[in-house]
Amino acid sequence: MSRQPAVRRPRQSGFTLLELLVVMVIIGLLAGFVGPRFFAQIGKSEVKTARAQIDALGKALDQYRLDVGRYPTSEEGLAALNERPASDSKWSGPYLKKGVPLDPWGLAYIYRAPGEQGEYDLLSYGKDRQPGGTGEAEDLVSW
C-alpha cells in the first residue's frame, strides 16, 4: 500500500474575532481620550471668534463716531455700519468690508446706544443664548 501524500489546504488569511475585538477596544479608548479634548478646543475657538468680532465691530463703531459725531442709535443698530442712515450726511461708510456678522452661535449681536455700561453696549450671550453663565456660556461684552 502506498501512502498518498496529505493534501495541504492553503491557510485562509484574515483576522479572528478576538483580534477584531481587541482593535475595536483600542480605537474606542483612543476616541474616548481624544474626542473630549478636540471638542473642547472647538468651544474655545467659538469664544475667541466672538471676542475678535466684538473688537472689530467696536473699531468700526469708533470710526463711525469719528465721521458722524455720534454712535448709531439702537434703532439704527449695527446696520448703520454698512448702510447710510437717512439722517447722516457725514456718513463715509461702509465701515465693514462685509455685512454685520452673526455671533458664532448664529444669533445677532446685541447693540444698545446709549448703553448701560458706556456710550454703547455690544454683546453676545454666548453658547447658552441667555444672560449670565460661565465658561463657553459666558456673556461676551465690549466693556
PyMOL CGO cylinders between C-alpha atoms (Angstrom):
from pymol import cmd
from pymol.cgo import CYLINDER

trace = [
    CYLINDER, 0.00, 0.00, 0.00, 1.31, 3.27, -0.97, 0.3, 1, 1, 1, 1, 1, 1,
    CYLINDER, 1.31, 3.27, -0.97, 0.58, 6.24, 1.06, 0.3, 1, 1, 1, 1, 1, 1,
    CYLINDER, 0.58, 6.24, 1.06, -0.73, 9.22, -0.66, 0.3, 1, 1, 1, 1, 1, 1,
    CYLINDER, -0.73, 9.22, -0.66, 0.80, 12.43, 0.49, 0.3, 1, 1, 1, 1, 1, 1,
    CYLINDER, 0.80, 12.43, 0.49, -1.51, 14.56, 2.60, 0.3, 1, 1, 1, 1, 1, 1,
    CYLINDER, -1.51, 14.56, 2.60, -3.05, 17.35, 0.63, 0.3, 1, 1, 1, 1, 1, 1,
    CYLINDER, -3.05, 17.35, 0.63, -2.27, 20.63, 2.24, 0.3, 1, 1, 1, 1, 1, 1,
    CYLINDER, -2.27, 20.63, 2.24, -5.01, 23.09, 2.16, 0.3, 1, 1, 1, 1, 1, 1,
    CYLINDER, -5.01, 23.09, 2.16, -3.91, 26.67, 1.81, 0.3, 1, 1, 1, 1, 1, 1,
    CYLINDER, -3.91, 26.67, 1.81, -4.48, 28.51, 5.04, 0.3, 1, 1, 1, 1, 1, 1,
    CYLINDER, -4.48, 28.51, 5.04, -7.10, 31.20, 4.76, 0.3, 1, 1, 1, 1, 1, 1,
    CYLINDER, -7.10, 31.20, 4.76, -5.81, 34.60, 5.73, 0.3, 1, 1, 1, 1, 1, 1,
    CYLINDER, -5.81, 34.60, 5.73, -7.87, 37.02, 7.78, 0.3, 1, 1, 1, 1, 1, 1,
    CYLINDER, -7.87, 37.02, 7.78, -8.48, 38.21, 11.28, 0.3, 1, 1, 1, 1, 1, 1,
    CYLINDER, -8.48, 38.21, 11.28, -10.04, 36.26, 14.07, 0.3, 1, 1, 1, 1, 1, 1,
    CYLINDER, -10.04, 36.26, 14.07, -12.96, 37.66, 16.01, 0.3, 1, 1, 1, 1, 1, 1,
    CYLINDER, -12.96, 37.66, 16.01, -10.71, 38.15, 19.03, 0.3, 1, 1, 1, 1, 1, 1,
    CYLINDER, -10.71, 38.15, 19.03, -8.23, 40.24, 17.04, 0.3, 1, 1, 1, 1, 1, 1,
    CYLINDER, -8.23, 40.24, 17.04, -11.03, 42.41, 15.69, 0.3, 1, 1, 1, 1, 1, 1,
    CYLINDER, -11.03, 42.41, 15.69, -12.43, 42.94, 19.20, 0.3, 1, 1, 1, 1, 1, 1,
    CYLINDER, -12.43, 42.94, 19.20, -9.02, 43.98, 20.53, 0.3, 1, 1, 1, 1, 1, 1,
    CYLINDER, -9.02, 43.98, 20.53, -8.61, 46.53, 17.74, 0.3, 1, 1, 1, 1, 1, 1,
    CYLINDER, -8.61, 46.53, 17.74, -12.13, 47.88, 18.35, 0.3, 1, 1, 1, 1, 1, 1,
    CYLINDER, -12.13, 47.88, 18.35, -11.41, 48.31, 22.07, 0.3, 1, 1, 1, 1, 1, 1,
    CYLINDER, -11.41, 48.31, 22.07, -8.17, 50.18, 21.32, 0.3, 1, 1, 1, 1, 1, 1,
    CYLINDER, -8.17, 50.18, 21.32, -9.93, 52.51, 18.86, 0.3, 1, 1, 1, 1, 1, 1,
    CYLINDER, -9.93, 52.51, 18.86, -12.71, 53.11, 21.40, 0.3, 1, 1, 1, 1, 1, 1,
    CYLINDER, -12.71, 53.11, 21.40, -10.20, 54.02, 24.12, 0.3, 1, 1, 1, 1, 1, 1,
    CYLINDER, -10.20, 54.02, 24.12, -8.38, 56.43, 21.81, 0.3, 1, 1, 1, 1, 1, 1,
    CYLINDER, -8.38, 56.43, 21.81, -11.65, 58.09, 20.72, 0.3, 1, 1, 1, 1, 1, 1,
    CYLINDER, -11.65, 58.09, 20.72, -12.73, 58.41, 24.35, 0.3, 1, 1, 1, 1, 1, 1,
    CYLINDER, -12.73, 58.41, 24.35, -9.47, 60.11, 25.26, 0.3, 1, 1, 1, 1, 1, 1,
    CYLINDER, -9.47, 60.11, 25.26, -9.01, 62.39, 22.23, 0.3, 1, 1, 1, 1, 1, 1,
    CYLINDER, -9.01, 62.39, 22.23, -12.66, 63.25, 21.46, 0.3, 1, 1, 1, 1, 1, 1,
    CYLINDER, -12.66, 63.25, 21.46, -13.45, 65.41, 24.52, 0.3, 1, 1, 1, 1, 1, 1,
    CYLINDER, -13.45, 65.41, 24.52, -10.20, 67.34, 24.13, 0.3, 1, 1, 1, 1, 1, 1,
    CYLINDER, -10.20, 67.34, 24.13, -10.94, 68.00, 20.47, 0.3, 1, 1, 1, 1, 1, 1,
    CYLINDER, -10.94, 68.00, 20.47, -14.48, 69.25, 21.11, 0.3, 1, 1, 1, 1, 1, 1,
    CYLINDER, -14.48, 69.25, 21.11, -13.29, 71.44, 24.00, 0.3, 1, 1, 1, 1, 1, 1,
    CYLINDER, -13.29, 71.44, 24.00, -10.99, 73.22, 21.54, 0.3, 1, 1, 1, 1, 1, 1,
    CYLINDER, -10.99, 73.22, 21.54, -13.94, 73.93, 19.23, 0.3, 1, 1, 1, 1, 1, 1,
    CYLINDER, -13.94, 73.93, 19.23, -15.78, 75.66, 22.07, 0.3, 1, 1, 1, 1, 1, 1,
    CYLINDER, -15.78, 75.66, 22.07, -12.74, 77.77, 22.91, 0.3, 1, 1, 1, 1, 1, 1,
    CYLINDER, -12.74, 77.77, 22.91, -12.36, 78.82, 19.28, 0.3, 1, 1, 1, 1, 1, 1,
    CYLINDER, -12.36, 78.82, 19.28, -16.00, 79.99, 19.15, 0.3, 1, 1, 1, 1, 1, 1,
    CYLINDER, -16.00, 79.99, 19.15, -15.39, 82.22, 22.18, 0.3, 1, 1, 1, 1, 1, 1,
    CYLINDER, -15.39, 82.22, 22.18, -12.21, 83.62, 20.61, 0.3, 1, 1, 1, 1, 1, 1,
    CYLINDER, -12.21, 83.62, 20.61, -14.09, 84.29, 17.36, 0.3, 1, 1, 1, 1, 1, 1,
    CYLINDER, -14.09, 84.29, 17.36, -16.85, 86.17, 19.20, 0.3, 1, 1, 1, 1, 1, 1,
    CYLINDER, -16.85, 86.17, 19.20, -14.30, 88.30, 21.07, 0.3, 1, 1, 1, 1, 1, 1,
    CYLINDER, -14.30, 88.30, 21.07, -12.49, 89.13, 17.83, 0.3, 1, 1, 1, 1, 1, 1,
    CYLINDER, -12.49, 89.13, 17.83, -15.79, 90.06, 16.11, 0.3, 1, 1, 1, 1, 1, 1,
    CYLINDER, -15.79, 90.06, 16.11, -16.84, 92.28, 19.03, 0.3, 1, 1, 1, 1, 1, 1,
    CYLINDER, -16.84, 92.28, 19.03, -13.45, 94.01, 18.86, 0.3, 1, 1, 1, 1, 1, 1,
    CYLINDER, -13.45, 94.01, 18.86, -13.76, 94.55, 15.08, 0.3, 1, 1, 1, 1, 1, 1,
    CYLINDER, -13.76, 94.55, 15.08, -17.32, 95.87, 15.43, 0.3, 1, 1, 1, 1, 1, 1,
    CYLINDER, -17.32, 95.87, 15.43, -16.14, 98.21, 18.20, 0.3, 1, 1, 1, 1, 1, 1,
    CYLINDER, -16.14, 98.21, 18.20, -13.44, 99.62, 15.93, 0.3, 1, 1, 1, 1, 1, 1,
    CYLINDER, -13.44, 99.62, 15.93, -15.99, 100.12, 13.13, 0.3, 1, 1, 1, 1, 1, 1,
    CYLINDER, -15.99, 100.12, 13.13, -18.32, 101.88, 15.59, 0.3, 1, 1, 1, 1, 1, 1,
    CYLINDER, -18.32, 101.88, 15.59, -15.47, 104.15, 16.68, 0.3, 1, 1, 1, 1, 1, 1,
    CYLINDER, -15.47, 104.15, 16.68, -14.75, 105.05, 13.04, 0.3, 1, 1, 1, 1, 1, 1,
    CYLINDER, -14.75, 105.05, 13.04, -18.45, 105.77, 12.51, 0.3, 1, 1, 1, 1, 1, 1,
    CYLINDER, -18.45, 105.77, 12.51, -18.37, 108.10, 15.53, 0.3, 1, 1, 1, 1, 1, 1,
    CYLINDER, -18.37, 108.10, 15.53, -15.33, 109.94, 14.20, 0.3, 1, 1, 1, 1, 1, 1,
    CYLINDER, -15.33, 109.94, 14.20, -17.08, 110.58, 10.89, 0.3, 1, 1, 1, 1, 1, 1,
    CYLINDER, -17.08, 110.58, 10.89, -20.64, 111.26, 12.05, 0.3, 1, 1, 1, 1, 1, 1,
    CYLINDER, -20.64, 111.26, 12.05, -20.00, 112.66, 15.54, 0.3, 1, 1, 1, 1, 1, 1,
    CYLINDER, -20.00, 112.66, 15.54, -22.04, 110.06, 17.41, 0.3, 1, 1, 1, 1, 1, 1,
    CYLINDER, -22.04, 110.06, 17.41, -22.59, 106.33, 17.64, 0.3, 1, 1, 1, 1, 1, 1,
    CYLINDER, -22.59, 106.33, 17.64, -25.55, 104.80, 15.78, 0.3, 1, 1, 1, 1, 1, 1,
    CYLINDER, -25.55, 104.80, 15.78, -28.73, 104.74, 17.82, 0.3, 1, 1, 1, 1, 1, 1,
    CYLINDER, -28.73, 104.74, 17.82, -30.25, 101.47, 18.99, 0.3, 1, 1, 1, 1, 1, 1,
    CYLINDER, -30.25, 101.47, 18.99, -32.91, 101.88, 16.29, 0.3, 1, 1, 1, 1, 1, 1,
    CYLINDER, -32.91, 101.88, 16.29, -30.28, 102.30, 13.56, 0.3, 1, 1, 1, 1, 1, 1,
    CYLINDER, -30.28, 102.30, 13.56, -28.34, 99.40, 15.02, 0.3, 1, 1, 1, 1, 1, 1,
    CYLINDER, -28.34, 99.40, 15.02, -25.21, 97.84, 13.57, 0.3, 1, 1, 1, 1, 1, 1,
    CYLINDER, -25.21, 97.84, 13.57, -26.76, 98.05, 10.09, 0.3, 1, 1, 1, 1, 1, 1,
    CYLINDER, -26.76, 98.05, 10.09, -25.68, 101.72, 10.09, 0.3, 1, 1, 1, 1, 1, 1,
    CYLINDER, -25.68, 101.72, 10.09, -22.10, 100.49, 9.65, 0.3, 1, 1, 1, 1, 1, 1,
    CYLINDER, -22.10, 100.49, 9.65, -22.93, 99.29, 6.11, 0.3, 1, 1, 1, 1, 1, 1,
    CYLINDER, -22.93, 99.29, 6.11, -25.94, 101.36, 5.07, 0.3, 1, 1, 1, 1, 1, 1,
    CYLINDER, -25.94, 101.36, 5.07, -26.20, 105.13, 5.33, 0.3, 1, 1, 1, 1, 1, 1,
    CYLINDER, -26.20, 105.13, 5.33, -28.89, 106.19, 7.78, 0.3, 1, 1, 1, 1, 1, 1,
    CYLINDER, -28.89, 106.19, 7.78, -31.22, 108.80, 6.26, 0.3, 1, 1, 1, 1, 1, 1,
    CYLINDER, -31.22, 108.80, 6.26, -30.28, 111.38, 8.91, 0.3, 1, 1, 1, 1, 1, 1,
    CYLINDER, -30.28, 111.38, 8.91, -26.47, 111.24, 8.50, 0.3, 1, 1, 1, 1, 1, 1,
    CYLINDER, -26.47, 111.24, 8.50, -24.96, 113.43, 5.80, 0.3, 1, 1, 1, 1, 1, 1,
    CYLINDER, -24.96, 113.43, 5.80, -21.41, 112.93, 7.17, 0.3, 1, 1, 1, 1, 1, 1,
    CYLINDER, -21.41, 112.93, 7.17, -21.55, 109.12, 6.84, 0.3, 1, 1, 1, 1, 1, 1,
    CYLINDER, -21.55, 109.12, 6.84, -18.45, 107.87, 4.98, 0.3, 1, 1, 1, 1, 1, 1,
    CYLINDER, -18.45, 107.87, 4.98, -19.01, 104.14, 5.13, 0.3, 1, 1, 1, 1, 1, 1,
    CYLINDER, -19.01, 104.14, 5.13, -19.32, 101.33, 4.72, 0.3, 1, 1, 1, 1, 1, 1,
    CYLINDER, -19.32, 101.33, 4.72, -17.29, 100.69, 7.85, 0.3, 1, 1, 1, 1, 1, 1,
    CYLINDER, -17.29, 100.69, 7.85, -17.21, 96.91, 7.44, 0.3, 1, 1, 1, 1, 1, 1,
    CYLINDER, -17.21, 96.91, 7.44, -15.89, 95.02, 4.41, 0.3, 1, 1, 1, 1, 1, 1,
    CYLINDER, -15.89, 95.02, 4.41, -18.73, 92.52, 4.66, 0.3, 1, 1, 1, 1, 1, 1,
    CYLINDER, -18.73, 92.52, 4.66, -22.12, 92.60, 6.32, 0.3, 1, 1, 1, 1, 1, 1,
    CYLINDER, -22.12, 92.60, 6.32, -22.56, 92.59, 10.08, 0.3, 1, 1, 1, 1, 1, 1,
    CYLINDER, -22.56, 92.59, 10.08, -21.64, 89.06, 11.20, 0.3, 1, 1, 1, 1, 1, 1,
    CYLINDER, -21.64, 89.06, 11.20, -23.73, 86.83, 13.41, 0.3, 1, 1, 1, 1, 1, 1,
    CYLINDER, -23.73, 86.83, 13.41, -22.09, 85.53, 16.55, 0.3, 1, 1, 1, 1, 1, 1,
    CYLINDER, -22.09, 85.53, 16.55, -20.54, 82.03, 16.33, 0.3, 1, 1, 1, 1, 1, 1,
    CYLINDER, -20.54, 82.03, 16.33, -23.78, 80.54, 17.69, 0.3, 1, 1, 1, 1, 1, 1,
    CYLINDER, -23.78, 80.54, 17.69, -25.89, 82.02, 14.89, 0.3, 1, 1, 1, 1, 1, 1,
    CYLINDER, -25.89, 82.02, 14.89, -27.50, 84.99, 16.67, 0.3, 1, 1, 1, 1, 1, 1,
    CYLINDER, -27.50, 84.99, 16.67, -27.20, 88.70, 16.00, 0.3, 1, 1, 1, 1, 1, 1,
    CYLINDER, -27.20, 88.70, 16.00, -25.01, 90.71, 18.36, 0.3, 1, 1, 1, 1, 1, 1,
    CYLINDER, -25.01, 90.71, 18.36, -26.96, 92.85, 20.80, 0.3, 1, 1, 1, 1, 1, 1,
    CYLINDER, -26.96, 92.85, 20.80, -26.30, 96.58, 20.35, 0.3, 1, 1, 1, 1, 1, 1,
    CYLINDER, -26.30, 96.58, 20.35, -27.66, 99.33, 22.58, 0.3, 1, 1, 1, 1, 1, 1,
    CYLINDER, -27.66, 99.33, 22.58, -26.88, 103.03, 22.35, 0.3, 1, 1, 1, 1, 1, 1,
    CYLINDER, -26.88, 103.03, 22.35, -26.79, 104.71, 24.70, 0.3, 1, 1, 1, 1, 1, 1,
    CYLINDER, -26.79, 104.71, 24.70, -25.56, 101.75, 26.67, 0.3, 1, 1, 1, 1, 1, 1,
    CYLINDER, -25.56, 101.75, 26.67, -25.84, 100.82, 30.31, 0.3, 1, 1, 1, 1, 1, 1,
    CYLINDER, -25.84, 100.82, 30.31, -22.07, 100.32, 30.61, 0.3, 1, 1, 1, 1, 1, 1,
    CYLINDER, -22.07, 100.32, 30.61, -20.84, 103.12, 28.35, 0.3, 1, 1, 1, 1, 1, 1,
    CYLINDER, -20.84, 103.12, 28.35, -21.75, 105.10, 25.24, 0.3, 1, 1, 1, 1, 1, 1,
    CYLINDER, -21.75, 105.10, 25.24, -22.83, 101.80, 23.69, 0.3, 1, 1, 1, 1, 1, 1,
    CYLINDER, -22.83, 101.80, 23.69, -23.18, 98.18, 24.74, 0.3, 1, 1, 1, 1, 1, 1,
    CYLINDER, -23.18, 98.18, 24.74, -22.26, 95.41, 22.33, 0.3, 1, 1, 1, 1, 1, 1,
    CYLINDER, -22.26, 95.41, 22.33, -22.64, 91.82, 23.48, 0.3, 1, 1, 1, 1, 1, 1,
    CYLINDER, -22.64, 91.82, 23.48, -23.38, 88.20, 22.77, 0.3, 1, 1, 1, 1, 1, 1,
    CYLINDER, -23.38, 88.20, 22.77, -24.99, 85.91, 25.32, 0.3, 1, 1, 1, 1, 1, 1,
    CYLINDER, -24.99, 85.91, 25.32, -22.66, 83.06, 24.35, 0.3, 1, 1, 1, 1, 1, 1,
    CYLINDER, -22.66, 83.06, 24.35, -23.36, 79.41, 23.76, 0.3, 1, 1, 1, 1, 1, 1,
    CYLINDER, -23.36, 79.41, 23.76, -26.36, 79.18, 26.10, 0.3, 1, 1, 1, 1, 1, 1,
    CYLINDER, -26.36, 79.18, 26.10, -28.01, 82.24, 24.46, 0.3, 1, 1, 1, 1, 1, 1,
    CYLINDER, -28.01, 82.24, 24.46, -29.12, 83.52, 27.87, 0.3, 1, 1, 1, 1, 1, 1,
    CYLINDER, -29.12, 83.52, 27.87, -27.81, 86.30, 30.12, 0.3, 1, 1, 1, 1, 1, 1,
    CYLINDER, -27.81, 86.30, 30.12, -25.12, 85.20, 32.56, 0.3, 1, 1, 1, 1, 1, 1,
    CYLINDER, -25.12, 85.20, 32.56, -23.24, 81.94, 32.51, 0.3, 1, 1, 1, 1, 1, 1,
    CYLINDER, -23.24, 81.94, 32.51, -19.68, 80.74, 32.83, 0.3, 1, 1, 1, 1, 1, 1,
    CYLINDER, -19.68, 80.74, 32.83, -17.14, 79.14, 30.55, 0.3, 1, 1, 1, 1, 1, 1,
    CYLINDER, -17.14, 79.14, 30.55, -18.40, 78.82, 26.98, 0.3, 1, 1, 1, 1, 1, 1,
    CYLINDER, -18.40, 78.82, 26.98, -21.83, 80.07, 28.12, 0.3, 1, 1, 1, 1, 1, 1,
    CYLINDER, -21.83, 80.07, 28.12, -20.34, 83.30, 29.49, 0.3, 1, 1, 1, 1, 1, 1,
    CYLINDER, -20.34, 83.30, 29.49, -21.64, 86.60, 28.08, 0.3, 1, 1, 1, 1, 1, 1,
    CYLINDER, -21.64, 86.60, 28.08, -19.11, 88.24, 25.76, 0.3, 1, 1, 1, 1, 1, 1,
    CYLINDER, -19.11, 88.24, 25.76, -19.18, 92.01, 26.06, 0.3, 1, 1, 1, 1, 1, 1,
    CYLINDER, -19.18, 92.01, 26.06, -17.47, 95.10, 24.65, 0.3, 1, 1, 1, 1, 1, 1,
    CYLINDER, -17.47, 95.10, 24.65, -16.76, 96.76, 28.00, 0.3, 1, 1, 1, 1, 1, 1,
]
cmd.load_cgo(trace, "trace")
